[in-house]
Amino acid sequence: MTQIDFYTHVSDRLRTACVLSSKAFARGLKVTVFCADAGTAQRFDRMLWTTPAIGFVPHCAPDDPLAAMTPVIVDYHGENLLNDDVLLNLHPERPPFFSRFQRLVEIVGLEEADRAQARQRFRFYRDRGYEIRTHDLSKTQNP
């Protein structure tokens, strides 16, 4: 069953997603980052070029010729899923394909709309019997 982690009270969702992607890459895991739209995917792609500051996280889109061997896939379609390790959700809705992944990471910002959407996703997962871990980042922004 998919392990689900909610990171809450996050001041910068994309930066936190970059840090978590970098940590997963360092552990040898493959990550799919599911973005809400092309603009978010492009911003996230640019941010990954500088996270970590003295390193590099190999990443690309799912349609890139090197996607099958790239550890971080930045996607906003969810049609060509290439791995099943970690799904990092930056979409406001529940990814319909989340259960094929070993781990799902939800990042919840400070805006009320984002928090309300996250509560709906949380209830969906909980009501289906998934064990959910929460990580409150209000005191620290280092996930």
N, CA and C atoms as an extended XYZ file, in Angstrom:
429
Properties=species:S:1:pos:R:3:atomname:S:1:resname:S:1:resid:I:1 pbc="F F F"
N         0.848       -1.178        0.000 N   MET     1
C         0.000        0.000        0.000 CA  MET     1
C         0.898        1.248        0.000 C   MET     1
N         0.493        2.263       -0.698 N   THR     2
C         1.246        3.506       -0.828 CA  THR     2
C         1.419        4.197        0.519 C   THR     2
N         2.635        4.576        0.809 N   GLN     3
C         2.928        5.376        2.008 CA  GLN     3
C         2.664        6.835        1.649 C   GLN     3
N         1.907        7.541        2.483 N   ILE     4
C         1.540        8.923        2.174 CA  ILE     4
C         2.083        9.855        3.246 C   ILE     4
N         2.776       10.906        2.787 N   ASP     5
C         3.332       11.919        3.680 CA  ASP     5
C         2.814       13.289        3.273 C   ASP     5
N         2.268       14.005        4.254 N   PHE     6
C         1.845       15.387        4.045 CA  PHE     6
C         2.849       16.297        4.737 C   PHE     6
N         3.412       17.218        3.990 N   TYR     7
C         4.278       18.267        4.541 CA  TYR     7
C         3.431       19.529        4.586 C   TYR     7
N         3.146       20.022        5.801 N   THR     8
C         2.208       21.131        5.970 CA  THR     8
C         2.898       22.412        6.416 C   THR     8
N         2.150       23.519        6.278 N   HIS     9
C         2.625       24.853        6.671 CA  HIS     9
C         3.904       25.222        5.926 C   HIS     9
N         3.899       24.984        4.630 N   VAL    10
C         5.070       25.210        3.794 CA  VAL    10
C         4.976       26.601        3.167 C   VAL    10
N         5.990       27.409        3.381 N   SER    11
C         5.954       28.777        2.843 CA  SER    11
C         6.276       28.822        1.344 C   SER    11
N         7.067       27.900        0.844 N   ASP    12
C         7.422       27.873       -0.577 CA  ASP    12
C         7.314       26.426       -1.064 C   ASP    12
N         6.189       26.106       -1.674 N   ARG    13
C         5.917       24.722       -2.088 CA  ARG    13
C         6.939       24.210       -3.101 C   ARG    13
N         7.286       25.034       -4.092 N   LEU    14
C         8.228       24.571       -5.112 CA  LEU    14
C         9.617       24.350       -4.536 C   LEU    14
N        10.066       25.236       -3.680 N   ARG    15
C        11.390       25.071       -3.061 CA  ARG    15
C        11.408       23.791       -2.214 C   ARG    15
N        10.355       23.556       -1.447 N   THR    16
C        10.272       22.340       -0.637 CA  THR    16
C        10.256       21.099       -1.530 C   THR    16
N         9.536       21.177       -2.645 N   ALA    17
C         9.512       20.052       -3.591 CA  ALA    17
C        10.900       19.796       -4.168 C   ALA    17
N        11.651       20.863       -4.430 N   CYS    18
C        13.026       20.700       -4.921 CA  CYS    18
C        13.902       19.994       -3.894 C   CYS    18
N        13.792       20.412       -2.643 N   VAL    19
C        14.597       19.806       -1.579 CA  VAL    19
C        14.237       18.330       -1.414 C   VAL    19
N        12.941       18.028       -1.407 N   LEU    20
C        12.520       16.630       -1.248 CA  LEU    20
C        12.938       15.780       -2.448 C   LEU    20
N        12.859       16.336       -3.643 N   SER    21
C        13.315       15.612       -4.840 CA  SER    21
C        14.805       15.328       -4.757 C   SER    21
N        15.557       16.316       -4.301 N   SER    22
C        17.006       16.159       -4.158 CA  SER    22
C        17.344       15.073       -3.140 C   SER    22
N        16.613       15.057       -2.029 N   LYS    23
C        16.852       14.029       -1.006 CA  LYS    23
C        16.511       12.639       -1.525 C   LYS    23
N        15.416       12.526       -2.250 N   ALA    24
C        15.040       11.223       -2.815 CA  ALA    24
C        16.087       10.758       -3.827 C   ALA    24
N        16.554       11.670       -4.668 N   PHE    25
C        17.600       11.340       -5.635 CA  PHE    25
C        18.860       10.861       -4.919 C   PHE    25
N        19.239       11.542       -3.843 N   ALA    26
C        20.431       11.151       -3.081 CA  ALA    26
C        20.285        9.752       -2.494 C   ALA    26
N        19.053        9.313       -2.255 N   ARG    27
C        18.795        7.969       -1.709 CA  ARG    27
C        18.608        6.929       -2.805 C   ARG    27
N        18.788        7.346       -4.052 N   GLY    28
C        18.665        6.397       -5.156 CA  GLY    28
C        17.243        6.129       -5.599 C   GLY    28
N        16.308        6.968       -5.213 N   LEU    29
C        14.905        6.775       -5.590 CA  LEU    29
C        14.578        7.563       -6.847 C   LEU    29
N        13.620        7.068       -7.599 N   LYS    30
C        13.128        7.787       -8.771 CA  LYS    30
C        11.864        8.540       -8.364 C   LYS    30
N        11.745        9.772       -8.869 N   VAL    31
C        10.662       10.658       -8.459 CA  VAL    31
C         9.901       11.148       -9.681 C   VAL    31
N         8.587       11.140       -9.583 N   THR    32
C         7.741       11.816      -10.547 CA  THR    32
C         7.124       13.003       -9.831 C   THR    32
N         7.341       14.198      -10.358 N   VAL    33
C         6.764       15.411       -9.791 CA  VAL    33
C         5.576       15.769      -10.675 C   VAL    33
N         4.383       15.711      -10.085 N   PHE    34
C         3.154       15.958      -10.830 CA  PHE    34
C         2.705       17.387      -10.582 C   PHE    34
N         2.872       18.226      -11.587 N   CYS    35
C         2.556       19.654      -11.487 CA  CYS    35
C         1.146       19.933      -12.008 C   CYS    35
N         0.612       21.078      -11.613 N   ALA    36
C        -0.745       21.450      -12.015 CA  ALA    36
C        -0.836       21.870      -13.478 C   ALA    36
N         0.238       22.450      -14.013 N   ASP    37
C         0.193       22.966      -15.377 CA  ASP    37
C         1.610       23.125      -15.921 C   ASP    37
N         1.689       23.509      -17.198 N   ALA    38
C         2.988       23.652      -17.863 CA  ALA    38
C         3.832       24.742      -17.213 C   ALA    38
N         3.222       25.845      -16.791 N   GLY    39
C         3.968       26.926      -16.163 CA  GLY    39
C         4.636       26.504      -14.872 C   GLY    39
N         3.915       25.763      -14.048 N   THR    40
C         4.485       25.265      -12.793 CA  THR    40
C         5.609       24.284      -13.083 C   THR    40
N         5.415       23.428      -14.069 N   ALA    41
C         6.453       22.462      -14.443 CA  ALA    41
C         7.720       23.185      -14.903 C   ALA    41
N         7.564       24.260      -15.662 N   GLN    42
C         8.725       25.020      -16.126 CA  GLN    42
C         9.441       25.713      -14.965 C   GLN    42
N         8.671       26.310      -14.048 N   ARG    43
C         9.299       26.947      -12.875 CA  ARG    43
C        10.045       25.925      -12.029 C   ARG    43
N         9.421       24.765      -11.827 N   PHE    44
C        10.058       23.716      -11.038 CA  PHE    44
C        11.332       23.227      -11.724 C   PHE    44
N        11.267       23.040      -13.030 N   ASP    45
C        12.434       22.628      -13.809 CA  ASP    45
C        13.588       23.613      -13.611 C   ASP    45
N        13.312       24.898      -13.713 N   ARG    46
C        14.363       25.912      -13.525 CA  ARG    46
C        14.925       25.879      -12.108 C   ARG    46
N        14.065       25.684      -11.123 N   MET    47
C        14.528       25.654       -9.730 CA  MET    47
C        15.428       24.445       -9.467 C   MET    47
N        15.134       23.320      -10.102 N   LEU    48
C        15.954       22.127       -9.881 CA  LEU    48
C        17.395       22.316      -10.358 C   LEU    48
N        17.619       23.255      -11.261 N   TRP    49
C        18.982       23.506      -11.732 CA  TRP    49
C        19.847       24.105      -10.632 C   TRP    49
N        19.245       24.646       -9.587 N   THR    50
C        20.014       25.276       -8.502 CA  THR    50
C        19.779       24.596       -7.158 C   THR    50
N        19.132       23.450       -7.154 N   THR    51
C        18.884       22.722       -5.913 CA  THR    51
C        19.459       21.330       -6.038 C   THR    51
N        20.418       20.974       -5.225 N   PRO    52
C        21.091       21.799       -4.220 CA  PRO    52
C        22.042       22.801       -4.879 C   PRO    52
N        22.456       23.779       -4.103 N   ALA    53
C        23.255       24.877       -4.647 CA  ALA    53
C        24.573       24.410       -5.253 C   ALA    53
N        25.150       23.350       -4.714 N   ILE    54
C        26.450       22.887       -5.216 CA  ILE    54
C        26.356       21.516       -5.887 C   ILE    54
N        25.158       21.171       -6.319 N   GLY    55
C        24.982       19.872       -6.951 CA  GLY    55
C        24.022       19.970       -8.118 C   GLY    55
N        23.597       18.830       -8.589 N   PHE    56
C        22.662       18.780       -9.705 CA  PHE    56
C        21.753       17.576       -9.534 C   PHE    56
N        20.468       17.776       -9.742 N   VAL    57
C        19.486       16.702       -9.721 CA  VAL    57
C        19.061       16.461      -11.167 C   VAL    57
N        19.461       15.341      -11.759 N   PRO    58
C        19.074       15.054      -13.143 CA  PRO    58
C        17.554       14.958      -13.265 C   PRO    58
N        17.005       15.701      -14.199 N   HIS    59
C        15.556       15.714      -14.365 CA  HIS    59
C        15.204       16.050      -15.802 C   HIS    59
N        13.988       15.685      -16.183 N   CYS    60
C        13.494       15.989      -17.519 CA  CYS    60
C        11.994       15.742      -17.558 C   CYS    60
N        11.392       16.032      -18.701 N   ALA    61
C         9.974       15.754      -18.929 CA  ALA    61
C         9.814       14.283      -19.322 C   ALA    61
N         8.622       13.729      -19.166 N   PRO    62
C         8.431       12.306      -19.477 CA  PRO    62
C         8.601       11.956      -20.951 C   PRO    62
N         8.502       12.933      -21.841 N   ASP    63
C         8.652       12.653      -23.264 CA  ASP    63
C        10.077       12.867      -23.770 C   ASP    63
N        10.994       13.198      -22.886 N   ASP    64
C        12.397       13.376      -23.250 CA  ASP    64
C        12.994       12.013      -23.612 C   ASP    64
N        13.878       11.949      -24.607 N   PRO    65
C        14.489       10.666      -24.977 CA  PRO    65
C        15.252        9.992      -23.828 C   PRO    65
N        15.725       10.769      -22.858 N   LEU    66
C        16.467       10.200      -21.725 CA  LEU    66
C        15.590        9.937      -20.495 C   LEU    66
N        14.295       10.109      -20.620 N   ALA    67
C        13.398        9.996      -19.465 CA  ALA    67
C        13.478        8.642      -18.765 C   ALA    67
N        13.604        7.574      -19.503 N   ALA    68
C        13.620        6.241      -18.891 CA  ALA    68
C        14.785        6.050      -17.935 C   ALA    68
N        15.876        6.803      -18.124 N   MET    69
C        17.024        6.648      -17.231 CA  MET    69
C        17.280        7.885      -16.377 C   MET    69
N        16.324        8.802      -16.333 N   THR    70
C        16.463       10.025      -15.551 CA  THR    70
C        15.721        9.859      -14.228 C   THR    70
N        16.366       10.187      -13.097 N   PRO    71
C        15.760        9.917      -11.795 CA  PRO    71
C        14.589       10.813      -11.401 C   PRO    71
N        14.487       12.021      -11.941 N   VAL    72
C        13.375       12.908      -11.589 CA  VAL    72
C        12.653       13.322      -12.868 C   VAL    72
N        11.373       12.998      -12.917 N   ILE    73
C        10.533       13.333      -14.058 CA  ILE    73
C         9.579       14.440      -13.625 C   ILE    73
N         9.564       15.533      -14.380 N   VAL    74
C         8.677       16.665      -14.106 CA  VAL    74
C         7.547       16.608      -15.128 C   VAL    74
N         6.329       16.409      -14.640 N   ASP    75
C         5.198       16.110      -15.507 CA  ASP    75
C         3.979       16.926      -15.092 C   ASP    75
N         3.109       17.236      -16.046 N   TYR    76
C         1.830       17.847      -15.703 CA  TYR    76
C         0.669       17.167      -16.432 C   TYR    76
N         0.964       16.079      -17.158 N   HIS    77
C        -0.082       15.321      -17.836 CA  HIS    77
C        -0.459       14.054      -17.061 C   HIS    77
N         0.523       13.350      -16.549 N   GLY    78
C         0.259       12.104      -15.835 CA  GLY    78
C        -0.109       10.949      -16.738 C   GLY    78
N         0.336       10.985      -17.985 N   GLU    79
C        -0.029        9.929      -18.933 CA  GLU    79
C         1.087        8.920      -19.166 C   GLU    79
N         2.324        9.337      -19.081 N   ASN    80
C         3.458        8.461      -19.360 CA  ASN    80
C         4.268        8.271      -18.076 C   ASN    80
N         3.784        7.429      -17.198 N   LEU    81
C         4.415        7.226      -15.890 CA  LEU    81
C         5.551        6.222      -16.030 C   LEU    81
N         6.762        6.652      -15.700 N   LEU    82
C         7.953        5.859      -15.966 CA  LEU    82
C         8.537        5.156      -14.753 C   LEU    82
N         8.085        5.497      -13.559 N   ASN    83
C         8.612        4.835      -12.367 CA  ASN    83
C         7.501        4.677      -11.347 C   ASN    83
N         7.803        4.016      -10.245 N   ASP    84
C         6.782        3.837       -9.209 CA  ASP    84
C         7.344        4.032       -7.800 C   ASP    84
N         8.491        4.718       -7.680 N   ASP    85
C         9.070        4.952       -6.352 CA  ASP    85
C         8.305        6.042       -5.600 C   ASP    85
N         8.490        7.300       -6.025 N   VAL    86
C         7.932        8.446       -5.299 CA  VAL    86
C         7.141        9.324       -6.261 C   VAL    86
N         5.931        9.676       -5.849 N   LEU    87
C         5.119       10.651       -6.559 CA  LEU    87
C         5.020       11.877       -5.674 C   LEU    87
N         5.510       12.989       -6.156 N   LEU    88
C         5.444       14.249       -5.429 CA  LEU    88
C         4.344       15.080       -6.082 C   LEU    88
N         3.246       15.302       -5.365 N   ASN    89
C         2.078       15.958       -5.941 CA  ASN    89
C         2.089       17.459       -5.703 C   ASN    89
N         2.169       18.226       -6.790 N   LEU    90
C         2.029       19.678       -6.725 CA  LEU    90
C         0.729       20.120       -7.400 C   LEU    90
N        -0.127       19.175       -7.657 N   HIS    91
C        -1.421       19.435       -8.287 CA  HIS    91
C        -2.454       19.658       -7.181 C   HIS    91
N        -3.440       20.533       -7.398 N   PRO    92
C        -4.436       20.761       -6.342 CA  PRO    92
C        -5.372       19.578       -6.108 C   PRO    92
N        -5.434       18.671       -7.066 N   GLU    93
C        -6.314       17.514       -6.922 CA  GLU    93
C        -5.503       16.248       -6.684 C   GLU    93
N        -6.189       15.219       -6.234 N   ARG    94
C        -5.566       13.919       -6.008 CA  ARG    94
C        -5.190       13.310       -7.349 C   ARG    94
N        -3.944       12.888       -7.499 N   PRO    95
C        -3.560       12.224       -8.749 CA  PRO    95
C        -4.282       10.880       -8.853 C   PRO    95
N        -5.004       10.625       -9.916 N   PRO    96
C        -5.772        9.380      -10.010 CA  PRO    96
C        -4.903        8.130      -10.028 C   PRO    96
N        -3.632        8.283      -10.311 N   PHE    97
C        -2.714        7.150      -10.447 CA  PHE    97
C        -1.795        6.990       -9.236 C   PHE    97
N        -2.073        7.677       -8.123 N   PHE    98
C        -1.153        7.701       -6.983 CA  PHE    98
C        -0.867        6.318       -6.407 C   PHE    98
N        -1.834        5.404       -6.471 N   SER    99
C        -1.681        4.111       -5.793 CA  SER    99
C        -0.659        3.185       -6.456 C   SER    99
N        -0.190        3.518       -7.636 N   ARG   100
C         0.844        2.683       -8.277 CA  ARG   100
C         2.228        3.004       -7.728 C   ARG   100
N         2.342        4.084       -6.934 N   PHE   101
C         3.624        4.505       -6.378 CA  PHE   101
C         3.811        3.942       -4.972 C   PHE   101
N         5.051        3.716       -4.594 N   GLN   102
C         5.359        3.250       -3.253 CA  GLN   102
C         5.141        4.347       -2.219 C   GLN   102
N         5.393        5.595       -2.637 N   ARG   103
C         5.252        6.720       -1.710 CA  ARG   103
C         4.635        7.907       -2.437 C   ARG   103
N         3.715        8.580       -1.755 N   LEU   104
C         3.100        9.807       -2.254 CA  LEU   104
C         3.440       10.929       -1.284 C   LEU   104
N         3.939       12.038       -1.817 N   VAL   105
C         4.269       13.207       -1.004 CA  VAL   105
C         3.338       14.341       -1.410 C   VAL   105
N         2.624       14.877       -0.430 N   GLU   106
C         1.738       16.020       -0.624 CA  GLU   106
C         2.357       17.205        0.101 C   GLU   106
N         2.457       18.346       -0.577 N   ILE   107
C         3.032       19.545        0.020 CA  ILE   107
C         1.930       20.589        0.130 C   ILE   107
N         1.702       21.064        1.359 N   VAL   108
C         0.593       21.970        1.628 CA  VAL   108
C         1.128       23.337        2.019 C   VAL   108
N         0.746       24.341        1.246 N   GLY   109
C         1.193       25.702        1.487 CA  GLY   109
C         0.411       26.389        2.595 C   GLY   109
N         0.584       27.688        2.683 N   LEU   110
C        -0.033       28.488        3.734 CA  LEU   110
C        -1.372       29.096        3.311 C   LEU   110
N        -1.647       29.143        2.008 N   GLU   111
C        -2.881       29.750        1.518 CA  GLU   111
C        -4.084       28.881        1.879 C   GLU   111
N        -5.182       29.526        2.238 N   GLU   112
C        -6.367       28.793        2.672 CA  GLU   112
C        -6.913       27.883        1.570 C   GLU   112
N        -6.896       28.329        0.325 N   ALA   113
C        -7.399       27.489       -0.767 CA  ALA   113
C        -6.575       26.207       -0.888 C   ALA   113
N        -5.270       26.331       -0.782 N   ASP   114
C        -4.393       25.167       -0.849 CA  ASP   114
C        -4.648       24.236        0.327 C   ASP   114
N        -4.817       24.798        1.498 N   ARG   115
C        -5.077       23.983        2.696 CA  ARG   115
C        -6.409       23.254        2.580 C   ARG   115
N        -7.441       23.919        2.039 N   ALA   116
C        -8.756       23.285        1.884 CA  ALA   116
C        -8.682       22.115        0.904 C   ALA   116
N        -7.977       22.309       -0.208 N   GLN   117
C        -7.819       21.221       -1.175 CA  GLN   117
C        -7.033       20.062       -0.565 C   GLN   117
N        -6.022       20.374        0.225 N   ALA   118
C        -5.229       19.329        0.876 CA  ALA   118
C        -6.066       18.552        1.882 C   ALA   118
N        -6.948       19.235        2.593 N   ARG   119
C        -7.830       18.534        3.542 CA  ARG   119
C        -8.725       17.537        2.807 C   ARG   119
N        -9.209       17.907        1.625 N   GLN   120
C       -10.033       16.980        0.835 CA  GLN   120
C        -9.222       15.752        0.420 C   GLN   120
N        -8.003       15.984       -0.031 N   ARG   121
C        -7.149       14.855       -0.421 CA  ARG   121
C        -6.846       13.977        0.796 C   ARG   121
N        -6.552       14.593        1.933 N   PHE   122
C        -6.255       13.865        3.162 CA  PHE   122
C        -7.437       12.957        3.520 C   PHE   122
N        -8.652       13.518        3.503 N   ARG   123
C        -9.841       12.715        3.841 CA  ARG   123
C       -10.017       11.554        2.864 C   ARG   123
N        -9.775       11.812        1.579 N   PHE   124
C        -9.898       10.757        0.585 CA  PHE   124
C        -8.971        9.593        0.920 C   PHE   124
N        -7.703        9.894        1.167 N   TYR   125
C        -6.727        8.845        1.476 CA  TYR   125
C        -7.079        8.135        2.787 C   TYR   125
N        -7.391        8.915        3.814 N   ARG   126
C        -7.713        8.341        5.124 CA  ARG   126
C        -8.930        7.428        5.046 C   ARG   126
N        -9.979        7.885        4.340 N   ASP   127
C       -11.218        7.107        4.246 CA  ASP   127
C       -11.030        5.798        3.485 C   ASP   127
N        -9.939        5.664        2.755 N   ARG   128
C        -9.645        4.430        2.033 CA  ARG   128
C        -8.604        3.573        2.737 C   ARG   128
N        -8.271        3.964        3.957 N   GLY   129
C        -7.418        3.132        4.794 CA  GLY   129
C        -5.931        3.357        4.673 C   GLY   129
N        -5.513        4.403        3.964 N   TYR   130
C        -4.083        4.677        3.850 CA  TYR   130
C        -3.558        5.274        5.149 C   TYR   130
N        -2.391        4.811        5.552 N   GLU   131
C        -1.726        5.403        6.708 CA  GLU   131
C        -1.060        6.689        6.239 C   GLU   131
N        -1.308        7.763        6.981 N   ILE   132
C        -0.802        9.075        6.576 CA  ILE   132
C         0.099        9.620        7.671 C   ILE   132
N         1.281       10.057        7.258 N   ARG   133
C         2.187       10.733        8.184 CA  ARG   133
C         2.179       12.218        7.841 C   ARG   133
N         2.204       13.053        8.871 N   THR   134
C         2.256       14.495        8.632 CA  THR   134
C         3.541       15.062        9.216 C   THR   134
N         4.051       16.061        8.524 N   HIS   135
C         5.286       16.730        8.921 CA  HIS   135
C         4.997       18.226        8.912 C   HIS   135
N         4.897       18.838       10.071 N   ASP   136
C         4.601       20.264       10.210 CA  ASP   136
C         5.886       21.053       10.039 C   ASP   136
N         5.966       21.828        8.970 N   LEU   137
C         7.163       22.608        8.699 CA  LEU   137
C         7.029       24.066        9.153 C   LEU   137
N         6.065       24.340       10.031 N   SER   138
C         5.860       25.722       10.459 CA  SER   138
C         7.032       26.266       11.253 C   SER   138
N         7.764       25.407       11.921 N   LYS   139
C         8.907       25.851       12.719 CA  LYS   139
C        10.209       25.850       11.922 C   LYS   139
N        10.246       25.031       10.897 N   THR   140
C        11.451       24.930       10.073 CA  THR   140
C        11.024       24.687        8.635 C   THR   140
N        11.772       25.174        7.684 N   GLN   141
C        11.451       24.930        6.285 CA  GLN   141
C        12.446       23.951        5.679 C   GLN   141
N        13.060       23.118        6.499 N   ASN   142
C        13.997       22.127        5.990 CA  ASN   142
C        13.364       20.749        6.140 C   ASN   142
N        12.715       20.233        5.063 N   PRO   143
C        11.989       18.945        5.171 CA  PRO   143
C        12.882       17.774        5.404 C   PRO   143
